[in-house]
Amino acid sequence: MTFSIVAVDRSTGEAGVAVASKFLAVGAVVPWARAGAGAVATQAWANLSYGPGGLDLLAQGRSADAVVQMLTGPDDKRDHRQVGIVDQHGHSAAWTGTECYPWAGHRSGHGYTCQGNILASEAVVAAMAEAFERAGGPLPERLLAALDAGQSAGGDRRGQQSAALYIAKEKGSYGGWLDRAIDLRVDDHPAPVVELRKLLELHRLYFGGTVPGDLIRLTGPLVGELQQILRRTGFLSEQASGVYDEATKEAFRRFCSVENFEERWRDDDFVDREILHFMRKRFGQ
């Protein structure tokens, strides 16, 4: 009872799934991905073992088409299953069982596959595929463009409830410990796809790396503005002087720690433009 897109970006090594459904916490069921292997969406009367099992087979070098056959072949309930798979080379494959509730089907291309069941119509997966192929930019944004298009085309014909985005990339997690680069879930919401996009924007803000062109030197009036905000928020007690001294620097460091900007914090006299924009929007006058 779901529509999803599975895709990889060979240029970045990312693999991921975006999914939406009239189903509580769909992100706990459908999306599976692993760096260096590929990604899997298991849905309809979902066989959750397709997720880890499919990733293990992909990691062994099996193609997406072969993995679909190896998963569905021995499954006596395969006619009730739906699965989409993309391997690390960009080969895609999907299966829609004959007993999946209509409209059910899939549309695949190089590097992606879209699938869904209990959809408003075939137009849902067609719109998703076309949107993904047209979209530019990073893989997560392209996946959400496809999800938006699917929802606009009617989505799950029963309505909306949850959505999720999962991206795997080698050392992509917070601190670089795991390949879980993005794991965002909207478990119960009247407009989950819209809410999921908001979460991705926040993820980019808090965990995205600083772009060199976004660095601004802290001097003069800008320091004074920063000090005023730090005083307003209780991090700085001294009057604004326009000088980026140690007291201001320490207050700014503590502010960034509280607001979870440690990935963008710098131990010099530059500030990330995204932090400054956040401070002005949230605490400026």
Residue pairs with C-beta under 8 A, 6 or more apart in sequence:
1 21
1 22
1 23
1 43
1 44
1 101
1 117
1 118
1 156
1 158
2 19
2 20
2 21
2 23
2 26
2 30
2 41
2 43
2 44
2 82
2 116
2 117
2 118
2 156
3 19
3 20
3 21
3 114
3 115
3 116
3 117
3 119
3 124
3 125
3 128
3 147
3 150
3 155
3 156
4 17
4 18
4 19
4 20
4 30
4 31
4 41
4 43
4 84
4 114
4 115
4 116
5 17
5 18
5 19
5 41
5 84
5 112
5 113
5 114
5 128
5 132
5 143
5 146
5 147
5 150
6 16
6 17
6 39
6 40
6 41
6 84
6 85
6 86
6 92
6 112
6 113
6 115
7 15
7 16
7 17
7 39
7 86
7 111
7 112
7 113
7 132
7 139
7 142
7 143
8 14
8 15
8 16
8 38
8 39
8 86
8 87
8 88
8 90
8 111
8 112
8 139
9 15
9 111
9 138
9 139
10 88
10 89
10 90
10 111
12 138
12 139
12 169
13 35
13 36
13 169
13 170
14 35
14 138
14 139
14 140
14 167
14 168
14 169
14 172
14 181
15 33
15 34
15 35
15 37
15 38
15 39
15 86
15 88
15 167
15 168
15 169
16 31
16 33
16 39
16 139
16 140
16 143
16 165
16 166
16 167
16 168
16 182
17 30
17 31
17 32
17 33
17 39
17 40
17 41
17 143
17 164
17 165
17 166
18 31
18 140
18 143
18 144
18 146
18 147
18 163
18 164
18 165
18 166
18 196
19 26
19 27
19 30
19 31
19 41
19 43
19 147
19 163
19 164
20 26
20 147
20 150
20 151
20 155
20 156
20 160
20 162
20 163
20 164
20 192
20 193
20 196
21 30
21 43
21 156
21 161
21 162
21 163
22 118
22 156
22 158
22 159
22 160
22 161
23 29
23 161
23 162
24 161
24 162
24 187
24 188
25 162
25 185
25 187
25 188
26 161
26 162
26 163
26 164
27 162
27 163
27 164
27 165
27 166
27 183
27 184
27 185
27 186
27 187
28 185
28 187
29 42
29 43
29 46
29 48
30 41
30 42
30 43
30 46
30 164
31 39
31 40
31 41
31 164
31 165
31 166
32 39
32 40
32 41
32 42
32 50
32 51
32 52
32 54
32 55
32 166
33 39
33 40
33 55
33 166
33 167
33 168
34 55
34 58
34 59
34 168
34 179
35 168
35 169
35 170
35 172
35 179
36 59
36 88
36 170
36 179
37 55
37 58
37 59
37 87
37 88
38 55
38 58
38 64
38 85
38 86
38 87
38 88
39 85
39 86
39 166
39 168
40 50
40 51
40 54
40 55
40 58
40 67
40 83
40 84
40 85
41 83
41 84
41 85
41 115
42 48
42 50
42 51
42 54
42 81
42 82
42 83
43 82
43 83
43 115
43 116
43 117
44 80
44 81
44 82
44 96
44 97
44 100
44 101
44 104
44 117
45 77
45 80
45 81
45 100
46 81
46 82
47 71
47 75
47 77
47 81
47 83
50 71
50 81
50 83
53 71
54 67
54 71
54 83
54 85
57 66
57 67
57 70
57 71
58 64
58 67
58 85
58 87
58 88
62 70
62 87
63 87
63 89
63 91
63 93
64 85
64 86
64 87
64 91
64 92
64 93
65 91
65 93
67 85
67 87
67 93
68 83
68 85
68 93
68 94
68 95
71 83
71 95
72 78
72 81
72 83
72 95
72 97
75 81
78 95
78 97
79 97
79 98
79 99
79 100
80 97
80 99
80 100
81 95
81 97
81 100
82 94
82 95
82 96
82 97
82 100
82 104
82 106
82 115
82 116
82 117
83 94
83 95
83 115
84 92
84 93
84 94
84 106
84 108
84 113
84 114
84 115
85 92
85 93
85 94
85 113
86 92
86 111
86 112
86 113
90 110
90 111
91 110
92 108
92 109
92 110
92 111
92 112
92 113
93 108
93 113
94 106
94 108
94 113
94 115
95 106
96 104
96 105
96 106
96 115
96 117
100 117
101 117
101 118
102 117
102 118
103 116
103 117
103 118
103 119
103 120
103 121
103 122
103 124
103 157
104 116
104 117
104 118
104 119
105 115
105 116
105 122
105 125
106 113
106 114
106 115
106 116
106 125
107 113
107 114
107 115
107 125
107 126
107 128
107 129
108 114
108 129
109 129
109 132
109 133
112 129
112 132
112 146
114 125
114 128
114 129
114 132
114 146
114 150
115 125
116 124
116 125
116 150
116 156
118 156
118 157
118 158
119 125
119 154
119 155
119 156
119 157
120 153
120 154
120 155
120 156
120 157
121 153
121 154
123 153
123 154
124 150
124 153
124 154
124 155
125 150
126 153
127 149
127 150
127 152
127 153
128 146
128 147
128 149
128 150
128 153
129 146
130 149
131 145
131 146
131 148
131 149
131 150
132 142
132 143
132 145
132 146
134 145
135 141
135 142
135 145
135 146
136 142
139 167
140 165
140 167
140 182
140 200
141 200
143 165
144 165
144 193
144 196
144 197
144 200
147 163
147 193
147 196
148 193
148 197
151 160
151 193
155 193
160 189
160 190
160 191
160 192
160 193
161 188
161 189
161 192
162 185
162 186
162 187
162 188
162 189
162 192
163 185
163 186
163 189
163 192
163 193
163 195
163 196
164 184
164 185
164 186
164 196
165 182
165 183
165 184
165 196
165 199
165 200
166 180
166 182
166 183
166 184
167 181
167 182
167 183
168 179
168 180
168 181
169 179
169 181
170 179
171 177
171 178
171 179
172 178
172 179
172 180
172 181
172 182
173 179
173 180
173 181
174 207
174 263
182 200
182 203
184 196
184 199
184 200
184 203
186 192
186 195
186 196
186 199
189 195
205 274
205 278
206 260
206 261
206 263
207 263
208 263
208 264
208 274
209 263
209 264
210 264
210 266
210 272
210 274
214 272
214 273
214 274
215 266
215 270
215 271
215 272
215 273
216 222
216 270
216 271
216 273
216 276
217 269
217 270
218 226
218 244
218 269
218 270
218 271
219 244
219 269
220 242
221 242
222 271
223 240
223 241
223 242
223 243
223 244
223 248
224 240
224 241
224 242
225 280
225 284
226 244
226 248
226 252
226 271
226 276
226 279
227 236
227 238
227 239
227 240
227 241
227 242
227 248
228 240
229 279
229 280
229 283
229 284
230 236
230 248
230 251
230 252
230 255
231 237
231 238
231 239
231 240
232 283
232 285
233 255
233 283
235 251
235 252
235 254
235 255
236 247
236 248
236 251
238 247
238 248
241 248
244 269
252 271
253 265
255 261
255 279
256 262
256 264
256 265
256 275
257 265
259 278
261 272
261 275
261 278
264 272
264 274
264 275
266 272
